[in-house]
Amino acid sequence: MNPLRLVIDPELNRRLPGLRLLVTWVDEAHVTPTPAALRGRIELFHEHLRLTYEDAGALERIPGVRAWRDAFRALGIDPARYRPSGEALLRRILQRKPLGWINAAVDLNNFLSIQYGLPCGIYNRNALVGDAVLRLGRAEERYLGLNGRENGCAGKPVLADAVGPFGSPIVDAERTKVTEGTHNLLHVAYLPPGFPDADIERARDEAADLFAKVTGAAAIRQDVMA
């Protein structure tokens, strides 16, 4: 299956110069319940986070968290009202609120997100229509999110296909969610301006390695979009 074309809208690039996407296309994946070995690795990392960051205020030390807060402010978005999803996951972990186990692909997406403090999304490519663009949402646009609510898009960065928005650094849409019946995946790590290149390369290598091991994918391709 050929990867869809994915670009960043010039207006969003103008508002947030240096914004990038780390994109991983995963072909012919086998999405299973989360294996015990991956669960153990994730739970161990959760404990590491609780020991390292005793309270939510300490999350400012994580480059991805700090940079996305700054990026939201630059777009006129209050990061205390609309939290970047990576930070929201980290806060739940520090508060000992369970994330729950969904499936191997989704739980791996969340694991990568908390490791780097980045919003990350995992999408069913077969549910997408046409190519995709990361742009600012329009006043009339809304979608049913994985949080179970209708989410307004006005002024927020969103990933959109020909149908409309299906993802964002805040919350993703129900219509492109990944289940155990999903075989072609699109994984996106939203990279804020100034995010270190060395961390991007590390995240890139880890995403490719883990998706290959956890899903048994037939092919994995990656790119950094600017």
C-alpha positions in Angstrom: 0.0 0.0 0.0 1.5 3.3 -1.1 1.8 6.0 1.6 -0.5 8.9 1.3 0.9 12.4 0.7 1.2 14.4 3.9 2.2 18.1 4.0 2.3 21.0 6.5 0.3 24.0 5.4 2.5 27.1 4.7 0.3 29.3 6.9 0.9 27.1 9.9 4.6 26.9 9.1 4.6 30.7 9.0 3.0 30.9 12.4 5.2 28.1 13.9 8.5 28.2 11.9 10.5 25.0 12.5 7.4 22.8 13.1 8.0 19.3 11.8 6.3 15.8 11.7 8.0 12.5 12.2 5.9 10.2 10.1 5.9 6.3 10.2 3.9 4.3 7.6 3.3 0.8 8.9 2.1 -1.7 6.2 0.3 -5.0 6.8 0.5 -4.8 10.6 -1.0 -7.4 12.9 -2.6 -5.4 15.8 -3.0 -7.6 18.8 -3.8 -7.2 22.5 -0.8 -5.6 24.1 1.9 -8.3 24.8 2.9 -8.9 28.3 6.5 -7.9 27.6 5.4 -4.5 26.2 3.1 -4.0 29.2 6.0 -4.7 31.6 8.3 -2.2 29.8 5.6 0.5 29.8 4.7 0.0 33.5 8.4 0.1 34.4 8.7 3.4 32.6 5.7 4.8 34.3 7.4 4.1 37.7 10.6 5.8 36.4 8.5 8.9 35.5 6.9 9.0 39.0 10.3 8.9 40.6 11.9 11.5 38.2 9.0 14.0 38.2 7.4 14.1 41.6 4.7 16.6 40.5 3.2 18.0 37.3 5.2 21.2 37.7 8.4 19.3 37.0 7.2 18.4 33.6 8.6 21.7 32.3 12.0 20.0 32.3 10.9 17.8 29.4 11.9 19.5 26.1 8.8 18.3 24.2 6.4 19.5 27.0 8.0 22.9 27.3 8.3 23.5 23.5 4.6 22.5 22.9 3.4 24.8 25.6 5.3 27.6 23.9 3.9 26.6 20.5 0.3 26.7 21.7 0.8 30.1 23.2 2.3 31.4 19.9 -1.0 30.2 18.2 -3.1 31.9 20.9 -4.1 28.6 22.5 -4.1 28.4 26.3 -2.0 25.2 27.1 -3.6 25.0 30.5 -7.1 24.7 28.9 -6.1 22.6 25.9 -3.2 20.4 26.9 -0.9 18.8 24.3 -1.7 15.1 24.4 1.8 14.1 25.4 1.6 16.3 28.5 -1.9 15.1 29.3 -0.7 11.5 29.4 2.3 12.4 31.6 0.0 14.1 34.0 -2.3 11.1 34.3 0.7 8.9 35.0 2.0 11.2 37.8 -1.5 11.3 39.3 -1.6 7.5 39.1 -4.7 7.5 36.9 -4.8 4.4 34.8 -4.3 4.8 31.0 -5.8 1.4 30.4 -4.7 -1.2 27.8 -6.2 -0.7 24.4 -4.2 -2.7 21.9 -0.5 -3.0 21.0 -0.4 -0.2 18.4 -2.3 2.4 20.5 -0.3 1.5 23.7 2.9 1.7 21.8 1.9 5.1 20.4 1.2 6.3 24.0 4.6 4.9 25.2 6.5 6.8 22.5 4.5 10.0 23.4 5.4 9.9 27.1 9.1 9.0 26.4 9.6 12.2 24.5 6.9 14.5 25.9 5.4 14.8 22.4 1.9 14.6 21.1 1.7 11.5 19.0 -1.1 10.0 16.9 -1.8 6.6 15.5 -4.3 6.4 12.6 -6.0 3.8 10.4 -4.8 4.7 6.9 -7.7 2.8 5.3 -10.1 5.2 7.0 -8.5 8.2 5.3 -9.8 9.8 2.2 -7.2 11.3 -0.1 -4.0 13.0 1.1 -3.5 14.8 4.4 -2.4 18.2 5.6 -1.5 19.6 8.9 -3.2 23.0 9.1 -5.1 25.3 11.4 -8.7 24.3 12.0 -11.6 26.3 10.7 -14.4 27.9 12.7 -17.1 25.4 11.4 -15.0 22.2 11.8 -15.7 19.7 14.6 -15.2 16.0 15.1 -16.0 13.3 17.6 -12.9 12.6 19.5 -11.5 9.6 21.3 -12.3 11.5 24.5 -16.0 10.9 23.6 -16.7 14.6 23.0 -17.4 16.8 20.0 -14.2 18.8 19.6 -14.0 22.2 18.0 -11.1 22.8 15.7 -11.1 26.6 15.2 -7.5 28.0 15.4 -6.0 24.6 16.6 -3.5 22.6 14.5 -5.3 19.7 13.0 -4.5 16.8 10.6 -7.2 16.8 7.9 -8.0 14.6 4.8 -10.6 15.2 2.2 -13.4 14.5 4.7 -12.0 16.9 7.3 -9.9 16.9 10.5 -9.1 13.5 12.0 -6.3 14.3 14.4 -4.4 17.0 16.3 -1.8 17.4 19.0 -4.7 17.6 21.5 -7.0 14.7 20.7 -7.6 12.4 17.7 -10.9 11.5 16.0 -13.0 8.4 16.5 -13.3 7.8 12.7 -9.6 6.9 12.2 -9.0 5.0 15.4 -6.8 1.9 15.3 -8.4 -1.4 16.4 -7.3 -5.1 16.2 -8.8 -5.2 12.7 -6.5 -2.4 11.4 -3.6 -3.4 9.1 -2.2 -0.2 7.6 -1.1 2.4 10.1 0.0 6.0 10.1 2.0 7.1 13.1 2.7 10.8 13.5 4.9 12.5 16.2 4.2 16.2 16.2 7.6 17.9 16.6 7.6 21.5 18.0 10.0 24.2 16.8 13.4 23.8 18.4 13.0 20.1 19.3 16.5 18.6 19.3 17.6 16.7 16.1 19.3 14.1 18.2 16.0 13.3 20.0 14.2 13.1 16.6 16.7 10.5 15.3 16.4 8.5 18.5 12.6 8.6 18.4 12.7 7.7 14.7 14.8 4.6 15.3 12.8 3.5 18.3 9.5 3.9 16.5 10.7 1.8 13.6 12.1 -0.9 15.8 9.1 -1.2 18.1 6.5 -1.2 15.4 8.4 -3.9 13.6 8.7 -6.1 16.7 5.2 -5.4 18.1 3.1 -5.6 15.0 5.1 -7.8 12.7 4.6 -5.3 9.9 5.6 -6.3 6.3 7.1 -2.9 5.7 7.9 0.3 7.6 8.8 3.7 6.0 9.6 6.9 7.7 10.1 10.6 6.9 10.5 13.9 8.7 8.1 16.4 7.2 8.9 20.2 7.4 
